[in-house]
C-alpha cells in the first residue's frame, strides 16, 4: 500500500506513460479528460514539463470513473440513491 500512496503523490514521466497506455488513453484523450493540451501531456511524459503534484489523484479519479462506466453501478451511497430514482 505504501507504494500506491507514494505513486499518488509523485508520478514520474514513465509512470504517466505506462498508466495512460495501460488504461487505453491516447495523449489526446487524456488531455481532454484533464482539460489540458495534448502538448502538455507529451511534455509531462518526456519530462520537459514538471508533472503537477495532484496528477496521481486525478488519474485515480479517472480510473474510478472508467470502472463505474464499465460496471454501470454507482460507487457511493449518494449515487446509489440517485441511481435508484432513475430506474
C-alpha positions as CSV (number, residue, x, y, z in Angstrom):
1,X,0.0,0.0,0.0
2,X,2.9,2.3,0.7
3,X,4.0,2.2,-3.0
4,X,0.5,3.1,-4.1
5,X,0.4,6.1,-1.7
6,X,3.8,7.2,-2.9
7,X,2.7,6.9,-6.5
8,X,-0.4,9.1,-5.9
9,X,1.9,11.8,-4.5
10,X,4.7,11.6,-7.1
11,X,4.1,10.5,-10.7
12,X,7.2,10.1,-12.9
13,X,7.1,10.6,-16.7
14,X,7.5,6.9,-17.1
15,X,4.6,6.2,-14.7
16,X,2.3,8.5,-16.6
17,X,3.0,7.0,-20.0
18,X,2.6,3.5,-18.6
19,X,-0.7,4.4,-16.8
20,X,-2.0,6.0,-20.0
21,X,-1.2,3.1,-22.2
22,X,-2.5,0.5,-19.7
23,X,-5.8,2.3,-19.3
24,X,-6.3,2.8,-23.1
25,X,-5.8,6.6,-23.3
26,X,-4.2,8.4,-26.1
27,X,-2.4,11.6,-25.3
28,X,-5.3,13.5,-26.8
29,X,-7.9,11.6,-24.8
30,X,-6.1,12.0,-21.6
31,X,-5.5,15.7,-22.3
32,X,-9.3,16.2,-22.9
33,X,-10.1,14.3,-19.7
34,X,-7.7,16.5,-17.7
35,X,-8.6,19.7,-19.5
36,X,-5.0,20.3,-20.7
37,X,-3.5,20.3,-24.2
38,X,-2.0,17.2,-25.8
39,X,1.3,19.0,-25.9
40,X,1.2,19.3,-22.1
41,X,0.7,15.6,-21.7
42,X,3.5,14.9,-24.2
43,X,5.8,17.3,-22.2
44,X,4.9,15.6,-18.9
45,X,5.7,12.2,-20.5
46,X,9.1,13.4,-21.8
47,X,10.0,15.2,-18.6
48,X,10.3,18.6,-20.3
49,X,7.5,19.9,-18.1
50,X,7.0,19.2,-14.4
51,X,4.1,16.9,-13.6
52,X,1.8,18.6,-11.1
53,X,1.6,17.0,-7.6
54,X,-2.2,16.4,-7.9
55,X,-1.9,14.3,-11.1
56,X,-1.8,10.9,-9.3
57,X,-5.1,11.7,-7.6
58,X,-6.6,12.9,-11.0
59,X,-5.5,9.6,-12.6
60,X,-7.0,7.6,-9.7
61,X,-10.3,9.5,-10.2
62,X,-10.3,8.7,-14.0
63,X,-9.8,5.0,-13.2
64,X,-12.8,5.1,-10.8
65,X,-14.9,6.9,-13.4
66,X,-13.9,4.4,-16.1
67,X,-14.6,1.4,-13.7
68,X,-18.1,2.8,-12.9
69,X,-18.9,3.3,-16.5
70,X,-18.0,-0.3,-17.2
71,X,-19.9,-1.7,-14.3
72,X,-22.9,0.6,-14.6
73,X,-23.1,0.6,-10.8
74,X,-22.9,3.7,-8.5
75,X,-19.9,3.8,-6.1
76,X,-21.3,6.0,-3.3
77,X,-24.4,6.0,-1.2
78,X,-25.5,9.3,-2.8
79,X,-25.0,7.9,-6.3
80,X,-26.9,4.7,-5.3
81,X,-29.9,6.8,-4.2
82,X,-29.8,8.8,-7.4
83,X,-29.3,5.6,-9.4
84,X,-32.4,4.1,-7.8
85,X,-34.6,7.1,-8.6
86,X,-33.7,6.9,-12.3
87,X,-34.9,3.3,-12.7
